Amino acid sequence: MDAAGQARGATVFPFRANTIEARLEAARAGMGIVMYAAGVAPAGLEALVLDVAAPSVPFYVVMHQDLKRVPRMRAMATALTQLFSEHVEAL
């Protein structure tokens, strides 16, 4: 654990899971917090308001090089990139 995590009060992480469903259930059971998509409020949980900015998570659009030549796939990648850029600017 890094110093920033310790400064925010983190001590031990007793639960790890690969599925968002398991992490959501753990958070609902009071086992800690869960990172979820911005603007989405899963039932039974509320947003955590921090006095400092939360760490950012990079987002990448990745596809096989052959698919880059397919017009509809290129259009989809462009649309996703624009959508996420607009979302980040709105935050």
DSSP file (Angstrom, degrees, kcal/mol; ACC not computed):
  #  RESIDUE AA STRUCTURE BP1 BP2  ACC     N-H-->O    O-->H-N    N-H-->O    O-->H-N    TCO  KAPPA ALPHA  PHI   PSI    X-CA   Y-CA   Z-CA
    1    1 A M              0   0    0      0, 0.0     2,-0.1     0, 0.0    11,-0.0   0.000 360.0 360.0 360.0 140.1    0.0    0.0    0.0
    2    2 A D     >  -     0   0    0      1,-0.1     4,-1.8     4,-0.0     3,-0.3  -0.344 360.0-104.6 -85.7 169.1    1.3    3.5   -0.8
    3    3 A A  H  > S+     0   0    0      1,-0.2     4,-2.4     2,-0.2     5,-0.1   0.830 118.7  58.5 -62.5 -34.0    1.6    6.4    1.5
    4    4 A A  H  > S+     0   0    0      2,-0.2     4,-1.1     1,-0.2    -1,-0.2   0.904 106.1  48.8 -64.1 -40.5   -1.4    8.2   -0.1
    5    5 A G  H  4>S+     0   0    0     -3,-0.3     5,-2.4     1,-0.2     3,-0.3   0.901 112.4  47.7 -64.6 -41.5   -3.6    5.2    0.8
    6    6 A Q  H ><5S+     0   0    0     -4,-1.8     3,-1.6     1,-0.2    -2,-0.2   0.876 106.7  57.3 -66.9 -36.9   -2.3    5.1    4.4
    7    7 A A  H 3<5S+     0   0    0     -4,-2.4    -1,-0.2     1,-0.3    -2,-0.2   0.786 104.6  52.9 -64.6 -26.8   -2.9    8.9    4.7
    8    8 A R  T 3<5S-     0   0    0     -4,-1.1    -1,-0.3    -3,-0.3    -2,-0.2   0.381 128.3 -97.9 -89.7   3.8   -6.5    8.3    3.8
    9    9 A G  T < 5 +     0   0    0     -3,-1.6    -3,-0.2     1,-0.3     2,-0.1   0.494  69.8 152.4  98.6   4.0   -6.9    5.8    6.5
   10   10 A A      < +     0   0    0     -5,-2.4    -1,-0.3    -6,-0.2     3,-0.1  -0.460   3.9 154.8 -69.1 138.3   -6.5    2.5    4.5
   11   11 A T        +     0   0    0      1,-0.4     2,-0.4    -2,-0.1    -1,-0.2   0.616  57.8   3.9-126.1 -62.7   -5.1   -0.3    6.6
   12   12 A V        -     0   0    0    -11,-0.0    -1,-0.4     0, 0.0     0, 0.0  -0.974  48.8-148.9-134.3 145.0   -6.0   -3.8    5.4
   13   13 A F        +     0   0    0     -2,-0.4    19,-0.1     1,-0.1    18,-0.0  -0.850  21.4 172.9-112.8  93.3   -7.8   -5.1    2.4
   14   14 A P        +     0   0    0      0, 0.0     2,-0.4     0, 0.0    -1,-0.1   0.595  61.3  53.4 -79.1  -9.8   -9.5   -8.3    3.6
   15   15 A F        +     0   0    0     16,-0.2     2,-0.4     2,-0.0    11,-0.0  -0.986  54.9 172.4-133.5 130.7  -11.5   -8.9    0.4
   16   16 A R        +     0   0    0     -2,-0.4     2,-0.3     6,-0.0    -3,-0.0  -0.997   8.4 170.2-133.3 141.4  -10.6   -9.2   -3.2
   17   17 A A        -     0   0    0     -2,-0.4    -2,-0.0     1,-0.1     6,-0.0  -0.992  33.7-144.8-149.3 152.5  -12.8  -10.2   -6.1
   18   18 A N  S    S+     0   0    0     -2,-0.3     2,-0.4     4,-0.0    -1,-0.1   0.540  81.4  73.8 -93.4  -9.7  -12.7  -10.2   -9.9
   19   19 A T  S  > S-     0   0    0      1,-0.1     4,-1.8     0, 0.0     5,-0.1  -0.857  72.1-140.5-110.9 143.1  -16.4   -9.5  -10.4
   20   20 A I  H  > S+     0   0    0     -2,-0.4     4,-2.7     1,-0.2     5,-0.2   0.840 103.8  60.4 -65.5 -32.5  -18.1   -6.1   -9.9
   21   21 A E  H  > S+     0   0    0      1,-0.2     4,-2.3     2,-0.2    -1,-0.2   0.920 105.3  46.8 -61.4 -43.8  -21.1   -8.0   -8.4
   22   22 A A  H  > S+     0   0    0      2,-0.2     4,-2.1     1,-0.2    -1,-0.2   0.897 113.2  49.0 -65.5 -40.3  -19.0   -9.4   -5.6
   23   23 A R  H  X S+     0   0    0     -4,-1.8     4,-2.2     2,-0.2    -2,-0.2   0.900 110.9  50.5 -66.7 -39.6  -17.4   -6.1   -4.9
   24   24 A L  H  X S+     0   0    0     -4,-2.7     4,-2.5     2,-0.2    -2,-0.2   0.923 110.9  48.5 -63.2 -43.9  -20.8   -4.4   -4.8
   25   25 A E  H  X S+     0   0    0     -4,-2.3     4,-1.7     1,-0.2    -1,-0.2   0.887 110.3  51.9 -64.1 -38.4  -22.1   -7.0   -2.4
   26   26 A A  H  <>S+     0   0    0     -4,-2.1     5,-2.6     2,-0.2     6,-0.3   0.912 110.7  47.9 -64.1 -41.7  -19.0   -6.6   -0.2
   27   27 A A  H ><5S+     0   0    0     -4,-2.2     3,-1.6     1,-0.2     5,-0.4   0.915 110.3  51.6 -65.2 -42.3  -19.5   -2.8   -0.1
   28   28 A R  H 3<5S+     0   0    0     -4,-2.5    -1,-0.2     1,-0.3    -2,-0.2   0.830 106.6  55.4 -61.8 -31.3  -23.2   -3.2    0.7
   29   29 A A  T 3<5S-     0   0    0     -4,-1.7    -1,-0.3    -5,-0.2    -2,-0.2   0.440 123.4-106.4 -82.2   0.4  -22.2   -5.6    3.6
   30   30 A G  T < 5S+     0   0    0     -3,-1.6    -3,-0.2     2,-0.2    -2,-0.1   0.698  80.2 131.4  86.2  20.0  -20.0   -2.8    5.0
   31   31 A M  S   <S-     0   0    0     -5,-2.6     2,-0.3     1,-0.2    -4,-0.2   0.380  76.4 -77.0 -87.3   5.4  -16.6   -4.3    4.0
   32   32 A G        -     0   0    0     -5,-0.4     2,-0.3    -6,-0.3    -2,-0.2  -0.965  65.6 -40.4 139.9-155.9  -15.4   -1.0    2.5
   33   33 A I        -     0   0    0     -2,-0.3     2,-0.4    -3,-0.1    -5,-0.0  -0.720  41.0-151.0-111.1 161.5  -15.8    1.1   -0.6
   34   34 A V        -     0   0    0     -2,-0.3     2,-0.5   -10,-0.0    -2,-0.0  -0.994  15.9-127.9-133.6 139.5  -16.1    0.1   -4.2
   35   35 A M        +     0   0    0     -2,-0.4     2,-0.3     3,-0.0   -12,-0.0  -0.756  38.8 167.7 -88.1 130.2  -15.0    2.1   -7.3
   36   36 A Y        -     0   0    0     -2,-0.5     3,-0.1     4,-0.1     4,-0.0  -0.883  43.0 -68.6-138.3 165.1  -17.8    2.3   -9.8
   37   37 A A    >   -     0   0    0     -2,-0.3     3,-1.6     1,-0.1    -1,-0.0  -0.256  60.0-101.2 -58.7 139.4  -18.6    4.3  -13.0
   38   38 A A  T 3  S+     0   0    0      1,-0.2    -1,-0.1     3,-0.0     3,-0.1  -0.349 105.7  21.5 -61.9 138.9  -19.1    8.0  -12.4
   39   39 A G  T 3  S+     0   0    0      1,-0.2     2,-0.5    -3,-0.1    -1,-0.2   0.438  97.6 110.2  84.4  -0.5  -22.8    9.0  -12.4
   40   40 A V    <   -     0   0    0     -3,-1.6    -1,-0.2    -4,-0.0    -4,-0.1  -0.928  48.5-165.5-110.2 129.5  -24.1    5.5  -11.6
   41   41 A A        -     0   0    0     -2,-0.5     3,-0.1    -3,-0.1    -3,-0.0  -0.860  12.5-149.4-116.3  96.8  -25.6    4.9   -8.2
   42   42 A P    >   -     0   0    0      0, 0.0     3,-1.8     0, 0.0    -6,-0.0  -0.333  37.1 -88.8 -62.2 145.7  -25.9    1.2   -7.5
   43   43 A A  T 3  S+     0   0    0      1,-0.3     3,-0.1     3,-0.0     0, 0.0  -0.278 112.1  18.7 -57.4 133.8  -28.9    0.3   -5.3
   44   44 A G  T 3  S+     0   0    0      1,-0.3     2,-0.3    -3,-0.1    -1,-0.3   0.442 109.7  89.8  87.2   0.0  -28.1    0.4   -1.6
   45   45 A L    <   -     0   0    0     -3,-1.8     2,-0.3    -4,-0.0    -1,-0.3  -0.905  56.2-155.9-126.9 156.2  -24.9    2.5   -2.0
   46   46 A E        -     0   0    0     -2,-0.3     2,-0.1    -3,-0.1    -5,-0.0  -0.926  32.2 -91.3-129.3 157.7  -24.2    6.2   -2.0
   47   47 A A        -     0   0    0     -2,-0.3     2,-0.6     1,-0.1    -6,-0.0  -0.362  34.2-131.5 -68.0 142.7  -21.5    8.3   -3.4
   48   48 A L        -     0   0    0     -2,-0.1     2,-0.6     2,-0.0    -1,-0.1  -0.859  16.6-149.1 -95.4 123.3  -18.4    9.0   -1.3
   49   49 A V        -     0   0    0     -2,-0.6     2,-0.3     2,-0.0    -2,-0.0  -0.847  15.2-163.9 -98.3 121.0  -17.5   12.6   -1.3
   50   50 A L        -     0   0    0     -2,-0.6     4,-0.1     2,-0.1    -2,-0.0  -0.712  25.6-139.3-103.1 153.4  -13.7   13.2   -0.8
   51   51 A D  S    S+     0   0    0     -2,-0.3     2,-0.3     2,-0.1    -1,-0.1   0.524  93.0  45.8 -86.2  -5.3  -12.0   16.4    0.1
   52   52 A V  S    S-     0   0    0      0, 0.0    -2,-0.1     0, 0.0     2,-0.1  -0.905 102.9 -86.3-129.4 160.0   -9.3   15.6   -2.4
   53   53 A A        -     0   0    0     -2,-0.3     3,-0.1     1,-0.1    -2,-0.1  -0.414  44.0-121.1 -67.0 138.8   -9.5   14.5   -6.0
   54   54 A A        -     0   0    0      1,-0.1    -1,-0.1    -2,-0.1     2,-0.0  -0.414  40.4 -86.8 -73.4 155.8   -9.7   10.7   -6.5
   55   55 A P        -     0   0    0      0, 0.0     2,-0.2     0, 0.0    -1,-0.1  -0.349  46.4-121.3 -62.7 144.8   -7.0    9.0   -8.5
   56   56 A S        -     0   0    0     -3,-0.1    -3,-0.0    -2,-0.0     0, 0.0  -0.536  14.8-145.4 -86.3 156.1   -7.8    8.9  -12.2
   57   57 A V        -     0   0    0     -2,-0.2     2,-0.0     2,-0.0    -1,-0.0  -0.982  19.8-127.3-122.0 118.8   -8.0    5.7  -14.2
   58   58 A P        -     0   0    0      0, 0.0     2,-0.4     0, 0.0     0, 0.0  -0.327  19.3-151.6 -66.4 148.4   -6.7    5.9  -17.8
   59   59 A F        -     0   0    0      2,-0.0     2,-0.4    -2,-0.0    25,-0.0  -0.983  13.0-174.4-123.3 130.9   -9.1    4.7  -20.5
   60   60 A Y        -     0   0    0     -2,-0.4     2,-0.7     2,-0.0    21,-0.0  -0.974  21.1-145.3-127.1 139.4   -7.8    3.2  -23.8
   61   61 A V        -     0   0    0     -2,-0.4     2,-0.4     2,-0.0    -2,-0.0  -0.929  31.3-179.6 -99.2 117.2   -9.7    2.1  -26.9
   62   62 A V        +     0   0    0     -2,-0.7     2,-0.3     0, 0.0    -2,-0.0  -0.955   8.9 159.9-124.1 136.2   -7.8   -0.9  -28.2
   63   63 A M        -     0   0    0     -2,-0.4     5,-0.1    14,-0.0    -2,-0.0  -0.984  46.4 -85.3-149.3 159.7   -8.5   -3.0  -31.3
   64   64 A H    >>  -     0   0    0     -2,-0.3     4,-1.0     1,-0.1     3,-0.9  -0.350  41.9-118.9 -63.0 144.5   -6.7   -5.5  -33.5
   65   65 A Q  T 34 S+     0   0    0      1,-0.3     4,-0.4     2,-0.2     3,-0.3   0.811 113.3  57.8 -60.8 -30.2   -4.8   -3.7  -36.3
   66   66 A D  T >4 S+     0   0    0      1,-0.2     3,-1.1     2,-0.2    -1,-0.3   0.858 102.1  55.3 -66.5 -33.7   -6.9   -5.4  -39.0
   67   67 A L  G X4 S+     0   0    0     -3,-0.9     3,-1.6     1,-0.2     7,-0.2   0.739  91.2  72.6 -72.1 -22.0  -10.1   -4.0  -37.5
   68   68 A K  G 3< S+     0   0    0     -4,-1.0    -1,-0.2    -3,-0.3    -2,-0.2   0.751  93.6  56.4 -62.6 -21.2   -8.7   -0.5  -37.7
   69   69 A R  G <  S+     0   0    0     -3,-1.1    -1,-0.3    -4,-0.4    -2,-0.2   0.573  84.9  93.9 -86.3  -9.8   -9.3   -0.8  -41.5
   70   70 A V  S X> S-     0   0    0     -3,-1.6     4,-2.3    -4,-0.2     3,-0.7  -0.755  71.8-145.5 -87.4 117.6  -13.0   -1.6  -41.1
   71   71 A P  H 3> S+     0   0    0      0, 0.0     4,-2.5     0, 0.0     5,-0.2   0.858  96.0  49.8 -53.2 -43.5  -14.9    1.7  -41.4
   72   72 A R  H 3> S+     0   0    0      1,-0.2     4,-1.9     2,-0.2     5,-0.1   0.847 112.2  48.5 -67.9 -31.5  -17.7    0.8  -38.8
   73   73 A M  H <> S+     0   0    0     -3,-0.7     4,-2.3    -6,-0.2    -1,-0.2   0.889 111.7  49.0 -73.1 -39.0  -15.1   -0.3  -36.2
   74   74 A R  H  X S+     0   0    0     -4,-2.3     4,-2.3    -7,-0.2    -2,-0.2   0.904 111.3  50.5 -64.5 -40.9  -13.1    3.0  -36.8
   75   75 A A  H  X S+     0   0    0     -4,-2.5     4,-2.5    -5,-0.2    -2,-0.2   0.898 109.8  50.5 -63.5 -40.5  -16.3    5.0  -36.4
   76   76 A M  H  X S+     0   0    0     -4,-1.9     4,-2.6     2,-0.2    -2,-0.2   0.921 110.7  48.5 -63.5 -44.1  -17.1    3.1  -33.2
   77   77 A A  H  X S+     0   0    0     -4,-2.3     4,-2.3     1,-0.2    -2,-0.2   0.897 112.6  48.7 -63.4 -40.8  -13.6    3.8  -31.8
   78   78 A T  H  X S+     0   0    0     -4,-2.3     4,-2.3     2,-0.2    -2,-0.2   0.907 111.7  49.3 -64.7 -42.7  -13.9    7.5  -32.7
   79   79 A A  H  X S+     0   0    0     -4,-2.5     4,-2.6     2,-0.2    -2,-0.2   0.908 111.8  48.2 -65.1 -42.3  -17.4    7.8  -31.1
   80   80 A L  H  X S+     0   0    0     -4,-2.6     4,-2.6     2,-0.2     5,-0.3   0.921 111.4  50.3 -63.4 -43.9  -16.2    6.1  -27.9
   81   81 A T  H  X S+     0   0    0     -4,-2.3     4,-2.1    -5,-0.2    -2,-0.2   0.921 113.5  45.3 -60.5 -44.7  -13.2    8.4  -27.7
   82   82 A Q  H  X S+     0   0    0     -4,-2.3     4,-2.5     2,-0.2     5,-0.2   0.916 112.1  52.1 -65.3 -44.3  -15.4   11.5  -28.2
   83   83 A L  H  X S+     0   0    0     -4,-2.6     4,-2.1     1,-0.2    -2,-0.2   0.928 112.8  43.5 -59.2 -47.9  -18.0   10.3  -25.7
   84   84 A F  H  X S+     0   0    0     -4,-2.6     4,-2.4     2,-0.2    -1,-0.2   0.870 112.0  53.9 -69.4 -35.5  -15.4    9.7  -22.9
   85   85 A S  H  X S+     0   0    0     -4,-2.1     4,-2.1    -5,-0.3    -2,-0.2   0.922 110.4  46.7 -61.9 -43.8  -13.6   13.0  -23.7
   86   86 A E  H  X S+     0   0    0     -4,-2.5     4,-1.9     2,-0.2    -2,-0.2   0.884 111.6  51.9 -65.3 -38.8  -16.9   14.9  -23.3
   87   87 A H  H  X S+     0   0    0     -4,-2.1     4,-1.3    -5,-0.2    -2,-0.2   0.918 109.9  48.1 -63.8 -43.9  -17.7   13.1  -20.1
   88   88 A V  H  < S+     0   0    0     -4,-2.4     3,-0.3     1,-0.2    -2,-0.2   0.903 111.2  50.7 -64.5 -41.4  -14.3   13.9  -18.6
   89   89 A E  H  < S+     0   0    0     -4,-2.1    -1,-0.2     1,-0.2    -2,-0.2   0.860 107.0  55.0 -63.4 -35.3  -14.7   17.5  -19.6
   90   90 A A  H  <        0   0    0     -4,-1.9    -1,-0.2     1,-0.3    -2,-0.2   0.786 360.0 360.0 -70.1 -26.8  -18.1   17.7  -18.0
   91   91 A L     <        0   0    0     -4,-1.3    -1,-0.3    -3,-0.3    -2,-0.2   0.500 360.0 360.0 -73.8 360.0  -16.7   16.4  -14.7
